[in-house]
Amino acid sequence: MKTLKLPAAMISLTALLTACPSTTDTGGVTPPSPGSAVQATRMTGTVTDAPAAATRAVLVSGGDYDFANTGTVKGGVLDLPLTAAPDKRNMFNLTSGGGCTFTGSQTSNPSVALFTDVELLSEKIDSLAFATEQIVSGGTVPGSLVARLYSAAAATVKGNLLCAYPDGTKITVSLDVVLNSGWNALEYAGTNSTLTLRSLGSGVRSTLKATAYTPSVLVSLGSDVKITSDAGVSVPARLYQEGGYTGQVSLSTDVPGLTIEPSTVNLTATTLQSVQAQATAAYLKNLGVSPQRLDTDLTFKYSGQDNYSGSFRVIVKDTTGKQVGGGSGSLEIRKPGLTIGTCGSSYLELYPSKTASLNVCGYSVGNFSGPVTYSATGLPAGVTVTPVTQTLNGSSYLSLAFKSDATLKPGTYPITLTADGGTVKASASAELRVPAPTVNIAVSSSTYYGQQIYQGGTAQLNVDVSTQNGFNGQTTLTVTGLPAGVTAAPKTVTVTPGSTTTTAITLTATADAALGNSTIKVTSPDQSANSYGAETQLSVRPARAALGTSVEGAVAASSGLWAVTGSRYDSSVSAYQYVVTRFTADGKVAATGSVTSQNSLRLIETGGGVIAYKGSGVAPSLISDDGTVTSLPAVNFSLSDGFTRRTDGQGRVWFVETVSTGMGGSATSLKTWVPATGVVTTVDSSANYGSSSYDAPLTMGADGKTLIYLGGYSGDALKIDTATGAVTKLDLLKSSGATSAAVAADGTVWFSAYGQLARLNADSTVTKFTSIQAGTLTGFDQSSPAVLWGSDTSNVYRINTAGTPSAVTVSLGSIRKTLLNAQGGVQVVTTEYNGNGTNYYLSQLK
């Protein structure tokens, strides 16, 4: 909605006058109402302060005119009928486009054109003034105007429109209008940041008031001025008389020695022609007139000695010597002699108490030859230049050395390069830049991936601050871009030239700080514009509890988790003494049990405790929740990867066993083991379980009724009913490359392939959700059945499978194990190396 963004001069509402009814006693006679009744399709009435020369009128808003409807002004009375649709180029959608967002209700979004002022012109189409229609009674906003809006269709619109522009400004437009198809009269009020458009109530009356343009003269040159001889050069020019300016004026320039002929011009009423009129011939044609303007040739002559290349100003003054206008142009003086300019960079960067050189080139003009002294003028205080003299015969290349002292102040200074050849001279513009003293900021992250902080904790952000351009003193560091719940107090440090100061800024996270990754930046009001390394990634992670320096083989417990937390070799029994620990959800030790084994332990979750499997031919141990250790019947089988890490509702462990059949052969079958009795039962040996269950996971559904076996390289993907022992091939899981699986409460099988989520549908088709990262699936949440958890080496994925699946990623660093929590959510075991060893931590996610 570009049309709504009006210049302040066109909507200066504080300058509007609001008429008030007279309080004079009229002897019982009701005085006439002020102003005129507003008409939607016609503007009419006396225009206060209308210029006497005004004869024509047209609607205008900013730089947009209504070409299709024109009016007259006679004796200060305006009559402007609105009978036709405006030009389509003035139309825009009322509630969309242009970076605007609408909130509210609307029956439609019509194409409209909005006009707020009336341009008053002379018979010769000179812009003399603009007029506004001011509401004097019946309005709802003090100082409001009447605007004319053409709508391509009827509509009712009520709401707010927020418009943002590239320069950073924002405008809020309040709309409460009922529009007819065609022309409408609306109440209009605004500032530089707000606009209001409302339908007019009954009985609204208005007056018209004009504001005259300041009389002035604008000079426009038809070409650049290029002078190569004393004879000078003539260029076409146009003189525009704004606001009806007439009289004799003088013409001069701001370049010494550059004159204009004729030096005086007499401007009469017959020469009037405005910038607005000449800018668009279509506008004049629609008004039924032909362009009229004062065209003339101006001759520029130069009597100086210096050649020049750059811009210049034409100055217009009246007979009293007062400047009443002017114009600008491009000037190049190349009389026989020489020219000077920079070679390469057009500016010189110089620091206090330093020396720097600027490369300069000189060129002969018209076969000039001779000694030339090159120097510079207009230097700021504290800077000197060493002139250089060279013989010029065609071209010269040299370096001018500039020297500064400690008093040189930062800033950008225009300077003039000079070339003095005795009888001929030349000059050129250049720039001296003195950078302000600044600091460089570099963040030293704790890891390659950035800075980490845990909910409810603190972290130290290490920052290196070094000086540039001689900065010496204190600077204040502020951290920006912090996520919700993370704060950092500003830190003031002292830096000295030639050194680097390292400081630590403390980051503090609340217990509910927003999880996730964000880019944070350390800033300073003294920071260099090209300072690098001030940004880093901040990862806000769930709160964690320390578990110690060894946590292996973790499985879920009825509350918390079980893990092997230590071992020592006992030579008296030629075996290891393993410590098995139960941790609570907040990382506290709830129970411990000691188990003797010659082999490493494999833990299996079971009701009321954990089973420690020690290998074939050995009696496993049951460790109850209070740490009591009970020996179980010995077993005669080996567990590889293909076994369930928890018992089902009947206390069974399901596993796939591979045994040798001699002569290099093997047989693989599905079995159950009841640890309490030691009974092992073969459930199935006909399906293809592969040559080995190594790296072939066996996953149990949350209700214990369904198993999913992923047969690795050589086996099939299988679904097993634990109640009946029935085995079903899942060929689509195999062909899809499934590497982990989970069974939902309704029996639906979800799986991950190449780290992405997929679902096996009831009709034996597969739906792949390629945009959702799932890692290795952990299982469905124990309290939120639609939530599926997954993880990889550094992230946990919380996947909502209801409707269209969506996922939230939580970064936790180095993940060792992800376990379902019996109370809902997941438990995540992570590790961190601190330089002396590895520490283990426990985090809970919901």
N, C-alpha and C positions, 0 to 999 in steps of 0.2 A: 504494500500500500504506500508506494512512494508519494502519492498525491497528498496523503494525510500529514506528511512531515513538512510543515510549512516554515518559511523563514520567520524569525522572531519579529521582524519588522511588519509582517503581514498579520500577525495575531497578537499584537501588543495590547492585551485587553485592559491593562491599567490605564491606558490613555483614552479609553472609551468613556463617553459621557452618558449618564443615565438621567433622562429627564424626569422631573418630579412634578406632580400636579400642584397648581397654585393654591395657596391657602388664603388668598385675598377674598374678602366678603364680596359676593356678587349680587347681593340683594335678592337672594332666593332663586336666582337663575343658575342652572347647572352649566358650568363652563365646558367648552368642547374638549373631548379627549385629545391628548397629545398625539402627534404622529399620524400615520395612516394605517389602515387595516392591511395585514400582510396577505398577498395573493400568491398562490403556488405557481401560477403560469405567467406572471407579469411583475416587473419591478417598475414602480412609478412613484413620483413625488419630487418635491424640491430638494436639491442637493446643497446642503450648507457648505459654504466655502468653495463651491465649484469655480474653477478658473473661467474667466469670461470667454476665452477662446475655445473652450471645450464644446464640441458639436457632436461627437460620436462616442458610443459606449459599447463595451463588450465584457462578458463575465470572465473572470480570471481567478486562478488559484495557484500560487507560486509562479511557475513559468508556463502553466497550461492555460490556453485560451479556448473559449467556446466559439469556434469559427462559424458555426451554423446559425447563430442567433445574434443579431446586432441591433443596437438601439440608438436613439438620438438624444441630444441634450440641447434644449432651446430655452434661453433665458434662465438657465440654472435648473430647469425642470427635466428630469430623466424619464424616458419612456422606453422600456426594454421588454418587448413581448418574447415569451419563450414558447415557440411553436414547433421546433424541430429537435430531433435527437442530436446531441453533440457529436463531434468527430470521434470515431472509434478509438483513436490513439489516446484519448483522454479517459477511456473506460478501464476499470479494474474491478476485481471481485471484492465485495464488501468485507467478507470475513476470512479471506485466505490469501496467500501469496506474500511475497516480499519479506519472508522471515517472520511473519506474524502468526500467532497462535490464538484461536478463539475458544472461549469457554462460556457456555450459556445455552440458550435455546434459539432456534431459528426455523422458520418454515421453508426457507430456501436461501441460497447464497447468490443474489443477483449481481449482474454486472452493472456498475454505477459510475457516474462522473460527479465529482464534488467541486463546487466553486464557492469561494468565500468573499471575493471582492469584485468590484467593477472598475475596469480601466477606462479613464476618460481621456479622449484624444482630440486633437485639433482637426480642422478640415484637411490639413496636409498630413495627417496621421502622425503627429508628434504626441508622445505620451506626456500628458500634463499633470495628471494626478491619479490616485486611486481612491475609490469611495467604498465605505462599508455601510451595511444596513443594520442599524443598532436597535435592539429591542428596548422600548421605553415603558411598556406595560404588558403584563401577562407572561413574562418570562419566569423561569424557575432558578436560573443561575445569575447572580449579579454580574452586570457588564456583558451579557451574552449578545451574540449577533444572530442574524438570519443568514443561513447558508442555503444555496440552491443545489439540490441533488437530483440528478436524472437517474432513474432506475429502469433497467430493461424489463423488469417483471415485478409484480406485487410481492411483498414479503413482510413478515413480522420478525424482528430481530431484537433480542434482549440479552445482554451479556457484556463481557469485557474482551478486548483484543489487545494482546501484548506484542509489540513490534520491537525487534532488536536490530540495530544497524551495524555495519562493519566498523564504524568509528567508535563503537562501544556505547553509544547512547541508546536509551530505551524510551518508548512512548506507550502509554496505556490509553486506549480508546474505550470510553464507556458508551455503549449503544443501547438505546431504548426507543425504537422507531417502528412505526407502521407505515410502509411505503406503498404508494400507488404506482402502477406502471406509468412511466412518464416523469414529468417534472414534479418535485416536492419542495416545500419550504420547511426547513428544520431549524431548531434552536442549536446554536454552535457556541462553545466556549472552550478555551484552552490556554495552556502554558507551554513552555518548551518541552514538558515531559508528560502532559496529560491533555486529552481532548475529550469533549462530551458532545454527543449528537443525540437529540431527543425530538420526538414529534411535538409540534407546537400545539398548545392548548387553544381553546376558543377565546376570541377577543384579544389576541396578541396584536399589538400595534408597534410600528417602527418608524425611525427617521433615517435619512441618508446623510452622511457626512463625508466630505472629501478631504484628502491630505495631499497637498501639492508636492510634486517633486522639486528638489532644489535645482534652480537653473544652472546649467554648466555646459561645457563644450568638450566633446570627446574627439580626439584625432586618431584616425586609423590609417596607417600607411599600407599601400598596396604591394610593396616589395621591400627587401632589405636595402639599406643604403651602403653602396660600395664606392668609395672615392679613390681614384687612382691618379688624379691630376689636380692642378689648381683650379681647373674649370668647374669642378664639382660634378654633381649628378642630380638629375630630376627624377622623382618618383611620384606615382599617382597617390593621391590622398583624399580622404573623405572627412568632412567636419560634421559631426552630429550635435545638434543643439538641444540638449536635454532640458525639459521643463520650460520650453518656449524662450530660450535665451536669444536675445538680439543685441546688436551693437558692434562696435569696432573692437577687435582684439589684436594683441601682438603675439608673435610666435618666436620662440627661442629654444635653446637646448641646454642640457646640463653638462655638455662637453666643451671645455675651453677652446675657443677658436672655431667651433662648428656653428655656422649661422644658417638661417633659412630665408629664402626669397620666394614670394614676398614676405616681408616681416610683419605686415599688418593685413588683416582681412576684415571686411565689413559683412556682418551676418544680418540678414533681414528676415522678415516673417515669411517671405516667399521661399526661403531656402530650408525651412524647418523639415527635419527628417530624423526619426528616432532610431535608436539601436534595436528596440523591439521590432519596429516595422521592417528594417532592412534584414533582420535575422531570419525572417520567414516570408518569402515572396507569396507563399500560399495564403498566408493571413491577409496580405494586402489585396490579393485577388478576390478572396471571399468578401472583403469589404467593398469591392467594386471600384477600387482606385488603382492607379499605377504608381510605382515607387518614384518619389521625388527626393533628391538629395543634392547637397553641394559637393560636386566633384571638382578637384583642381589639382594641378601639378605643383609640388613644392620642390625647390632646388636647394640642395644642401652643398655648402662650400666649407672648406677647411683651410684655415690660415696658420695652423700650428705646425710644429716640427716633428712631433711624435706620431709614429704610426700606431694604430689601435685596432683591437678586435674585441667586440663585446656588445652589450646592450647600452641603450641610451634613452633619455626621456625628452619628449617634446613638451614644452611648457607654454600654456596659454594664459595670458593676463589681460585684464580689462584696461581701460584708459587711465585708471588710478594706480595701476601697478599691482592690483590684487590678482592672485592666481585664481582662475575660474575653471581650470580643467587641464587636459593634456592627453598624452598617449605615450606609448613606448615603441621601440623598434630595435632592429639589429644593425650595428654599424661596423664596417670594416674599412679602415684607412690604410691603403697600401701605395702611398706616393713613393716615388723613387727614393731609396734610402735603405732601410733595414727593418727587419721584424725580430721579435724576441718571444720566446715561449718556453715552457717546461718540456723536458725530454723524459717521458715516462710518467711518473707520478706528478699530479698537479698540486700536491700539498707536501709540506715538510713537517715531520714529527720531531719535536725538540723538547727535551726535558730540562728542568732547572739545573744549572751548573754543568751543562753538557755542551758538546759540539756536534753538529750534524750538517750534512751537505745536501744541496738540491741541484739536480742536473738541469742545465739550461742550454738551449740551442738558439743561435742567432743565424739569420739568413739575409743575404743581399737581395735588394729589390732594385731593378733597373740598373744592373751592373755596378752597383756601389761597391767600393773597395777602400779599405783603410783601417786604422786602429779604432777599436771600439772598447769602451769601458763598461763592464757589466756590474750592476749592483742591485740594491733593493731599497725601497722606502716604505714608510708606514709601519715600521717595526714596533712591536709593543715594548714597554719599558723593560729593561733588563736584557735586551737582545741587540747584538751588533753583527754586522756582516763585513766580510773582507772583499772589497771590489777586485775584479779580475779584468786585466786589459789584454786583448788578443787582436791580431790583425784579421779582419773579416774579408774573405775573398770567396764568396759563394756561400759558405756555411761555417759555423763554429760550434764546437761542443766543449762545455766546461762545467765545473762544479763550483757553486758558490757556497762558502763555508759560513755557517751561522753559529754564533757563540752566545750562551746565556749565562746569567749569574743566578744566585740563590733567590733573588727577588722576583723572578719570573712567575707569574700567576697562571694557573690552569685556564684554558679557554681556547677558542678558535678565533684567529685573527686574520682578516684580509690584508694582504700585503701586495705591493706593486713591484714587479721586476722591471728594471730599467736598462736600456742600452744607449749609451751616449757616444755618437760618432762625430762630434763636433758640430757640423752643419746639419746633421740628421740625427734624429732620436726616435726611440720606440719604447713602448711599455706593454706589459701584459699583467693580468691578474693572477694571483696565486694565493695559497692559504697556508698559514702557520698554525699547527695544532700542538697544543701543550696538554698532554693527558693529565688528568687529575691523579694524585696518589691513590692507589687501590690495593686490595688484598686478593689473593687467590685462595680458594677453599677447596680442600680435597677430603672426602670421607674415606676412612680406612675401615671397611666392613670386617666383621668377625669371621666371615667365610666368603668363599668365592661367589656364593649365591646371594650375599647381602647380609642384612642385620636381622636377627630373630629376637622376638620378645614373647613371653608367655603370659596368658591371662592371669591377672593378679600379681604380676611380677615386674621387675625392672630390667633394663639393659643399658649398657654403656655404648654410646655412639662416639667413636674416636674421630677427631677432626684435626687435620693439619691446616694451619693458616700461615701463609707466607706473604711477603710484601712485594709490591710492584710500584714502580715510579716513585720510590722514596717514601712510601707510607711509613709513618712512625707514630705509634700511640695506641689507643684503645679502639676496639671494634666489637660490636655486639652481634653474636650469632643467634639465629632463630631457625628452628626446624619447621618447615611447611609441608603440607600434603599428608599430615598424620591422619590415620583412620579414626573413626569414632571410638572413644574410650582410651586413646593413647595421647599422652601429653608430654611436653618437654619445656622446661623453663628456659628463657633466653639466657645466654652465657656470654659474659664480657671477658675478652682476653686482650692482653697487651702484646703487640708485635713491634719488632724493630727491623730496620732495613738490613737485608742480607741474611736474615735468619728465618727459621720456621718454628712456629709455636704449635705444639700438640696439646689438645685439651679433650676432655671427655664430657659429653652432654648426656645427662641421665634421662632415659625414656621410661615412663611409668604407664602401665596398662591396668585398667580396671578389671574386675573379675568377669565382666561381661563385654569386654572390648571386642570389636568386630573382627572375626577371624578372616584370614585371607592375606593376599599380597598387595602391596601398594608401593608407589614410587614416592619417596620423600626427598626433600632437598634442604640443604643448609644454606641460608642466605645471610647477607650482611648489607647494610646501607652503603658500605665502602667496597663492595665486591666488584671485581673487574668484570666488564661485559663479556670477555672471552674466558672467564674462569671455568675450568673443567674439573670434573671429578666431584662436584658438589652434590650429585644425586646418588642414591643407592636404593636397593629394594628392601622393604621392611616386611617381614613375614610375622603376622600375629598368629600365634599357635595356642592350642588349648592348654589349660593349666596342667602341670605335670608333677608327679611325686617321684622321688628318688627311690629305686629298688635295690641299689647296690652295684657291685662290679661284676656280677655273674648271674644271668637269668637265661636258662636254656630249656627248650622243650615245653614252653608254656601251653597250658590248656585252661579252659574256663572252669571256674568253680561255681558252687551254688551262689556264692557272693564273692566276687573278685576273681582271682586266678591262682593256679598252681604252677610251680616252676622248680626246676633243679637249680639250686643257688650255690652249690659248692661240692667239692669232693676232695678226698685225700686217700692216698694208698695206705692200706693197713697190711703190713708184711706178716703180721701174725696169722692172718686168714688168707693171705695172698689175694686180696680183693680190695676194691675201692669202697669207701664209706661215702655215700651220697647224701646230701641234705636236700630234702624236698620241702618247700615252703609254700604256705598259702598266704597271699596278700589280700587285704581288703581293697575296695575300690579306690580308697584314698592313699594306697601304697603302704599301709601299716602291716606288720607281720601279725597274722592271726593264729598261725599254728605251724609247727615244723615236725618233720619225721625223718629218721635216719634209716637208710636202706643200704644193705651190703650187696655188691654185685661185681662180677668180673667183667661185665659188659656195660656199655653206656645204657641209660634208662630211656624208655619211651613211655610217656605219660598218657593215660586215657581217662577222660572225664567220666564219672559215674555218680549215681545218686549218693550224697552224703560223704563223698571223698574222691580220691583219685587212685587209679591202679598204676603201679610201676612195673612195666613189663621189662624183664631182664634178659630175654633171649630164650632159644630153644633148650629144653632139658632142664630148666631152672624154674623154681617156684616164684611166681610174681608176688608182689606185696600190695595190700590194700592199706592206704593211709587215709584215715577218717578225717573229718573236718576239724577235729580237736587235736590231730597229730598222732593218734594211736596207730601203730603199725601192726598189721595182721598178715600172716603168711597165707597164700592161696595155693590151691593144687597146682603141681608142676605142669608145664605144657611141653608139647613136643612139636612145635612149629616155629617158623621164623616170620616176623612181621617186617615187610619192606614199606613202600609208600602206600600201597593199596589197602588201607584199613581205616575204619572209622575211629576218629579221635574221641568218641564218646559212645557209651552203651545206649541201646535202644530201650523202649519201654519194658522189654522182657529181660533186661540186664545182659543183652548179647553184644559182643563186638563182632562186626562183620569184616571179613578180610579176604583178599585174593591171594592164594598160595600157589607157588610154583615149585614143583618137585622134579628131581631127575628121574628119568625112566631107563637110564643106561644107554650106552652107545651114543652119547651126546644128545639124547632126546630129553624132553621135558613135558610135563602135564600141568596145566593151570586150571584151578577150580575156585568157585566161590564158596566160602565156608562161614560158619558162625562159631563163636567161642563164648561160653558162659564162664567168666572168671570165677564166680562163686563156687562152681562145681568142677570146673576144668573140662567140661564136656565140649567136644568139637564136633560139629555136624557139617557134612557136605551138602550144600543147597543145590548147586548146579555145577556140572562139569562139561556141559555140551556147548555152551556159548564160547565165542572166541575172546578170551581175556588177554590174548597176546602171549609172547614168549616169556614175559616177565612183568611183574607189577611195579617195577621201578619207574618212578616218575609218571605213574598212572593213578591219579587220585580217585578215591572212593568217597563220595560226599553223601551225607545223610540229610534228608529234609528236616525242617524244624519239628515236625510231629513224629518223626521216626518211622513213618510208613513207607517212604520212598528213598531208594538209593540211586545215585547216578555214578556210573563208572566210565571214566574216559580212558580208553585202552592204550594210550600212548602211541608209539610208532606202529606196532603190529597188531594191536587189539582193536576190537569194536567199541563204539560208544553204546552203553547199555543202560536201561532203566529197570530196576529191580523192585518188585513189590515185596516188602519185608514180611507181610502177613501170609502170602501164598508162596513166595519164592519164585513167582513168575518173572521171566527175563524177557525184555523187549529191546530189539535193536533200534538205535536212534541214528540212522545213517546220515541224516542232515547235520547232526552235531559233529560227526566225524568229518564229513566233507567240508563243513564250515570252518574247521580248524579250532574247535573249542578246546580251551586249555583249563577252564574252571567252570563250575556250574553251581546253581542253587535252585531249590524247589520252593515255590510259594505255597501259602496255606491252601490255595485252591488246586494244587497239584501242577500248576504251570511250571515248566522248566525254563529258566533263564540261564544264559551262559555268556562267557566272554571269549572273544576270538581276536587275537592280535591286540589285546588291550581294550577292545571296543565292545559295547553291550549289544546283545541279541536275545531274541525270544523264540522258543519253539512253540508254535501255535497248535491249537486243538485239531486243526485240519492238516497237520503234518507239514505245514509251511514254516519258514523261518523269516522273521522280521529283524532286520539289522538297523540299529540306531547308531549310525557311523559318527554322529556328532557327539556322542556321549562316551567319555573315557570311563572304564570300569576297573581296569587293572585285573587283579585276581579276586574273584568274588569270595566274600567271607560268609554271606548268608543273609537271610531275611531277619529283620529286627524282631525281638521277642515280644515287644509290646506295641509296635506299629507295623502291622503285617504288610503294608504297602511299601515300606522302606527297605531297600536292598543296599547292603554295604559291600564295598570293594576297596582294594588298596594296591599300591605298588611300592617301590622302595622308598618313596618320599612323600606320597600323598594318600589321603583317605578320600573315598568318593561316597557321598550319601546320595543314593539314587531313589527318587520318588517314581514308582512304577505305575501309579494310578493315572489313568488317562494317557496323555502323551508323556512319556518318561522325561524327566529332567534331573540334572545332577548338580550338586554343590561340591567343590573341591576344597579340601582343607590340607594345607601343607604342614607336615610335622617333622621334616628332616629325615634322619636315617631310621626307617621302620624295620623292626625285626619280626613282629607278630601282631596280627589283628584278630581279636576274639570277640564273639558275640557275648554281650552281657545279659545274664538271666533277667535283670531288671529293666532291660531295654537299652538300646544304643550299642556301642562297641568299646572294647578296651584295646588300647594300642600301646605296645611296648616299643620304645625307641632307644637308640644309643647315641652317645656323644663322646668323642675323644677329647680329653682335656690336656693333652701333652704328656701326662704320666700314665694314662690308662683309659679304659673304656668304662663309662658309667651307663647304667640302664635306668629308664624312667617309664612311668605309667601315666597315660592320659585317658580320659573318658570323654566320649562324644555321644551326643544324643541326636 
